[in-house]
Structures are given as structure tokens and as C-alpha cells.
Amino acid sequence: MEEFDDILSRVIDKTIRDVFGDRNAGIIFDYLEKSGCPMEEIPIKPSQFSVELGKILGSGRGQLLGVASILEETILKAFCAELRMKVDMQGGTCFEDNIKILRRVYEENAGPPHLARLERHTTQC
């Protein structure tokens, strides 16, 4: 069985490539690498990934919702689908907390699909 971190890295890579295309995805991955958040470390540094993504894509300040927040939610939904988890998202997204919740649920439930309640917090992580 593929490990949580490997699945998350694969889903992040695929989602970013699907959304932005290979060329732009390469630019994003290069930026993350130079910022100390290479792809292989994102599963253990979700907060840094979120911060750096906000810097390059926009975090939502002065906007209704930033591109980074939308991308994080898209990644979370794709990841839950890959893990065959049903997801119930409510409120404002906090990527780091949601990854922690998913990791705990993944480790506790090595069986059929289950429900993961991801809270969208209105405060920043």
C-alpha cells in the first residue's frame, strides 16, 4: 500500500499540473524548491507549502478568495478522492490542519472508505 506522504505528493503534483499546465507547474515547483519547500517535503511541511503558495499565487488579501486557497481546496478534494474518503468541508480552509486530520484518519482507518470532516477555519493557521 502506498504511503500517505507519497500519495499526497503525487496528488499535489498532478493537481498543479492539471490546473496550470506543465510549464507553469515547473515554475511553481522551482519557486517552492528555492523557498526551502521541495516537493518531497510538502507532506511534512504543509504550512510552509501554504505560505509559499500564497506568496506566488495570492492568498486572498483584498480579494474574496485567493488562487492559493482555491488550489489548496482542489488538492484536498483530489487527495480525499484518491484515498477513497468522503469529505465534508465547512468554513475557511486551513491546509495544514486539514492535512493533519487526513493523516490521522488515514492511519486510524486502514479499511473501506470513510468520512473525514475537514473544518474550514476562518482564522489563519
N, C-alpha and C positions, 0 to 999 in steps of 0.2 A: 504494500500500500504506500502510495506517495505521501511524503511528509507534508504537514501543514505549510511550512515555510516555502517548500518547492512549489506547491500548488499556488500559493499566494503570489510568488514571484512570476510564475508563468501567466497567471491571470492579469496581473498588473501590466506585464509586457504586452500581452495580446490586446488588452483594452486600450492602452495608449496608442498602439499601432493601428488598431481599428478606428479610433477616433481621429487621430492626427495624420495617419499615413506613416510609412517607414522613414521618410526623410526627416519630417518634423519630430517623430519619436526619437530618432537618433540625436537630434539637437537637445531634446529634453533629457535623455539618458546621459549625454555628455555633460550637461549642466549639473545634473544630480551627482555624477561622479566627481566633478571638480568641487562640488559643495560638500563633499565628505559623506555622501549618501548613495553609494553604488547600488545597483540593482539587487545584488545578492544580500545586502544588509537591510533592505527596506523592511522585511518582516520583523526584524529586531529593532528597527528604528522608525516605526510608523509616524511618530511625532515629528521627527526631522524631515521625513518624506513630505508630510503635510505642509510644514513650514516652507520648505524649498519649492514645493509645487505652487504654493500661494505666491511666492516671490516671482516665479516665472510666468504663471498663468493668470494671476489675480485672485485675491482672497475674498472679494466681495465688499471691501470698504468703498462706500459711495455708490455701490451697486445693490440691486435687490439680492443677487446671488452671484458669487464669483465663479469663474470657469473651474477653478481648482475644486471647489465644493461639489460642483456637478460631476466632475470626473471622479472624485472620491466616492460619491454615492453610486456611480456607474460601476466602479471597481468592486464595491461591496456587494452590489446585486449580482454581478457576474461571478464573484467568488462564492457567494451563497449557492448560486445555481450549480457551480462546479462541485461543491461539497454535498449537493442534493439536500440543502437545508431550506426550509421555508423561512422567509424573513418577514418580520413585522417592523417597519421603520416608522418612527414617530418623532416629531420635533426637529431641531437643527443638528446637523451631522458633526460628530467628533470622531474623526477617523481612528485615532489612537485607541480610544475606549472601545470602539466597535471591534477593532482587531483583537483586543484583549478578550472581549466577550466571545467572539467567534473561536479563538484559540481554546478557551476554557470549554466551550460547548463541544468542540471537535475532540478534545482529549477525553471528555467525560462520556461521549456517546459514539462508540465505535459500532454503530448498527444502522438500522434503517433511517431514512430521512426524518428530521425532527424540526421543531420550531425554534428559531433563535430570535429573541426580541432585542432589536437594536434600538436603543434610545437615541434620538437626535437631541442633543443638548443645546440649549440656547446660549450657553456660555462657551468660551474657548477652552480648549484643553491646555 
